[in-house]
Amino acid sequence: MALTKPKTFRKKEIIEIAKYACKHLEEGQKDIFFDQIEILLVSKIPFGKLKPLGEYIGKRGLDNPEIYFNVLDEFFRKELDYGYREGLYNTARMLMSDEEVQKSRVWGWRAGIVGLAFNEMSHNNPEEVVNKTREYIILSSHWSSSDTFADKTFNRMFEERFEYILGILKKWAMDENEWIRNTAAFAVHAPVENKILDREQFIDSLGILDLVMEDHAKNVQKKAVWTLKVISKYYPDETYDFMMKWTDKGNKNTKWILKNSMKYMDEKRRNGLLEKINEVS
């Protein structure tokens, strides 16, 4: 017997389902909330289209933070088997086992929805958002969760509480937990891509990267590379100066980061960096 193709949804329909789910949650009917969310998660909706779901849940959470922090906590920890489809990452092209592909999708979708909600809720509850995000990153201990929280959770704080989130991410960049450092290294690119930071704030944010440029963990190094590649498209001069400053370091981890971060630089800058790196070598 042929399986029925899962239904897809338009943005308006996603919002209506989210409204219905949240209404019942606030009336004490948590099971209905999860049943409604499941309708969306078993569909073929790509993750990008679920952005309104996470944002809407977070906005409702501004008025009822305790209810929504609790239900998001249950959602993140819940044993969910929704048959996840391709989402944040084209995992089918990665050299991973089927089990690892599925794990990356599951953690990515959970972190994506929770992270988008947390981004909205951080307007009134920044400390709890930070603490919960840290808790979930360590709980999952997976690159998909760490990367997704870094990408989705802190943008509003970069806009509204810049000094606060800058201080938090600098602490995270020196944390003993690799996945927390991974998040800090990756978090810098999002507010740059979203054009939230002015030039002075951007330069201050480079202080986070300063703290991971000699990191021994390959995952953290990879996120530093990704971030440097992205920000070089928006602030080429400042990124070049930052990288040139680090060419004097003989650390092999630093050299690896620098050599792999030049993709979007013009030939003159790229050659200048390579020449300086080779001089130090």
C-alpha positions in Angstrom: 0.0 0.0 0.0 1.4 3.4 -1.0 2.1 5.9 1.7 0.2 9.2 1.7 2.5 12.1 0.8 2.7 14.4 3.8 0.9 17.7 3.4 2.9 20.9 3.1 1.8 24.3 4.5 1.9 27.9 3.6 3.1 30.5 6.1 -0.4 31.6 7.0 -1.4 28.0 7.8 1.7 27.5 10.0 0.9 30.6 12.0 -2.7 29.5 12.4 -1.6 26.1 13.7 0.9 27.8 16.1 -1.8 30.1 17.4 -4.2 27.2 18.0 -1.4 25.2 19.7 -0.4 28.1 22.0 -3.9 28.9 22.9 -4.5 25.4 24.2 -1.1 25.4 25.9 -2.0 28.5 27.9 -5.3 26.9 28.8 -3.4 24.0 30.3 -3.8 21.5 27.4 -0.2 20.7 26.7 -1.0 17.5 24.8 -2.9 19.5 22.2 0.1 21.8 21.8 2.4 18.9 21.0 -0.2 17.3 18.8 -0.5 20.5 16.7 3.3 20.9 16.5 3.6 17.3 15.3 1.3 18.1 12.4 3.9 20.5 11.1 6.9 18.3 11.9 5.7 15.3 10.1 5.1 17.3 6.9 7.6 17.9 4.2 8.1 21.5 5.2 11.8 22.6 4.9 13.2 24.0 8.1 13.3 27.5 6.7 9.6 27.6 6.4 9.2 26.7 10.1 10.9 30.0 11.1 7.4 31.6 11.8 6.6 28.7 14.2 9.6 29.3 16.4 9.2 33.1 16.3 5.5 32.9 17.1 6.1 30.6 20.1 8.8 33.0 21.4 6.5 36.0 21.0 3.8 34.3 23.0 6.4 33.4 25.6 7.0 37.1 26.3 3.8 37.3 28.3 4.0 33.8 29.8 7.7 33.0 30.1 7.3 30.2 32.7 4.8 28.3 30.6 6.9 28.6 27.4 10.3 27.9 29.0 8.8 24.7 30.4 7.2 23.5 27.2 10.3 24.3 25.2 12.4 22.4 27.7 10.1 19.4 27.3 10.2 19.8 23.5 14.0 19.8 23.4 14.3 16.7 25.7 11.3 14.8 24.3 11.9 11.5 22.4 10.5 12.7 19.1 10.4 10.4 16.0 8.8 12.6 13.4 10.7 11.3 10.4 12.7 14.5 9.9 13.4 15.7 6.4 16.3 17.8 5.1 16.4 20.9 7.2 19.2 23.2 8.2 21.9 21.2 6.5 22.1 19.2 3.3 23.2 16.2 5.4 22.7 13.7 2.5 25.8 15.0 0.9 27.9 14.7 4.0 30.1 11.7 4.7 28.2 10.5 7.7 26.4 7.3 8.6 22.6 7.1 8.4 22.5 7.3 12.2 24.6 10.4 12.3 22.6 12.0 9.5 19.4 11.4 11.5 20.9 12.7 14.7 22.1 15.9 13.0 18.6 16.5 11.7 16.9 15.8 15.0 19.2 18.1 17.0 19.2 20.7 14.3 15.4 20.9 14.1 15.0 21.0 17.9 17.6 23.6 18.4 16.2 25.6 15.5 12.7 25.9 16.8 13.9 26.5 20.4 16.6 28.9 19.3 14.1 31.0 17.3 11.7 31.1 20.2 14.6 32.0 22.6 15.7 34.8 20.3 12.3 36.5 20.8 12.1 35.7 24.5 15.5 37.2 25.2 13.9 40.6 24.9 12.6 40.1 28.5 14.5 37.1 29.8 18.1 37.3 28.5 19.7 35.5 31.5 17.3 32.5 31.3 17.8 32.2 27.6 21.5 32.2 28.0 21.4 29.6 30.8 19.0 27.3 29.0 20.9 27.6 25.7 24.1 26.6 27.4 22.3 23.7 29.2 20.9 22.4 25.9 24.2 22.7 24.0 25.9 20.5 26.6 22.9 18.1 26.8 23.0 17.4 23.1 26.8 17.7 22.7 26.4 17.7 18.9 27.6 20.1 16.2 24.1 20.5 14.7 22.6 21.8 17.9 25.6 24.0 18.8 25.7 25.5 15.3 22.0 26.1 15.2 21.8 27.8 18.6 24.7 30.0 17.6 22.9 31.0 14.4 19.4 31.6 15.8 19.5 32.5 19.4 21.6 35.7 20.0 20.6 38.1 17.2 18.1 40.1 19.3 20.6 40.3 22.2 23.3 41.6 19.8 20.8 44.3 18.8 19.4 45.1 22.2 22.0 44.0 24.7 25.3 44.1 22.8 27.7 44.5 25.8 25.9 41.7 27.7 26.0 39.1 24.9 29.5 40.1 24.0 30.6 39.4 27.6 28.7 36.1 27.6 30.3 34.8 24.4 33.8 35.8 25.5 33.3 33.7 28.6 32.0 30.9 26.4 35.0 31.1 24.1 37.2 30.2 27.1 34.8 27.5 28.4 36.1 24.0 29.2 33.3 22.5 27.1 34.2 22.2 23.4 30.6 22.7 22.2 30.2 25.9 24.2 33.4 27.2 22.6 32.1 26.0 19.2 29.0 28.1 19.7 30.9 31.2 20.6 33.2 30.9 17.6 30.2 30.4 15.3 27.9 33.0 16.8 29.8 36.1 15.5 28.8 35.5 11.9 25.0 35.7 12.3 24.7 39.4 13.5 27.2 40.4 10.7 25.1 38.6 8.0 21.9 40.1 9.4 23.5 43.5 9.4 22.8 44.1 13.1 26.3 45.4 14.1 27.9 48.7 13.2 31.6 48.8 12.5 32.6 49.6 16.1 30.5 46.7 17.4 31.9 44.4 14.7 35.5 45.2 15.8 34.5 44.6 19.4 33.0 41.2 18.4 36.3 40.1 16.9 37.4 39.9 20.5 35.4 36.7 20.7 37.4 35.2 17.8 40.6 36.3 19.5 39.9 33.8 22.2 39.5 30.8 19.9 42.2 31.3 17.3 44.6 28.9 19.1 41.9 26.4 20.1 42.9 22.7 19.9 39.5 21.4 19.1 38.9 20.8 15.3 35.2 21.7 15.5 36.0 25.0 17.1 38.7 25.7 14.5 36.2 24.9 11.7 33.7 27.4 13.1 36.3 30.0 13.3 37.1 29.4 9.7 33.4 29.6 8.7 32.9 32.8 10.6 36.0 34.5 9.2 35.0 33.5 5.6 31.5 35.0 6.1 32.6 38.2 7.9 35.3 38.9 5.3 32.5 39.5 2.7 31.0 42.3 4.9 34.2 43.8 6.5 37.1 42.8 4.2 39.6 45.4 5.5 38.9 44.8 9.2 38.9 41.0 8.7 42.1 41.1 6.8 43.7 43.2 9.6 42.5 40.8 12.2 43.9 37.8 10.3 47.2 39.6 9.6 47.6 40.2 13.3 47.4 36.5 13.9 50.0 35.5 11.3 52.8 36.2 13.8 51.6 33.3 15.9 53.5 30.0 15.3 50.6 28.0 16.6 49.7 25.2 14.1 46.0 25.6 14.9 46.1 29.3 14.2 47.8 28.7 10.8 45.2 26.1 9.8 42.4 28.5 10.6 44.0 31.3 8.7 44.9 29.3 5.6 41.3 28.0 5.3 39.6 31.4 5.9 40.6 33.2 2.7 37.9 32.0 0.3 36.2 35.3 -0.3 39.3 37.5 0.0 40.7 39.2 -3.1 43.9 37.9 -4.5 46.1 40.7 -3.1 44.9 40.1 0.4 45.1 36.4 0.1 48.7 36.5 -1.2 49.7 38.9 1.5 48.4 36.6 4.3 50.0 33.5 2.8 53.3 35.3 2.4 53.3 36.4 6.0 52.2 32.9 7.3 55.0 31.3 5.3 57.6 33.8 6.7 56.6 32.8 10.2 56.8 29.1 9.3 
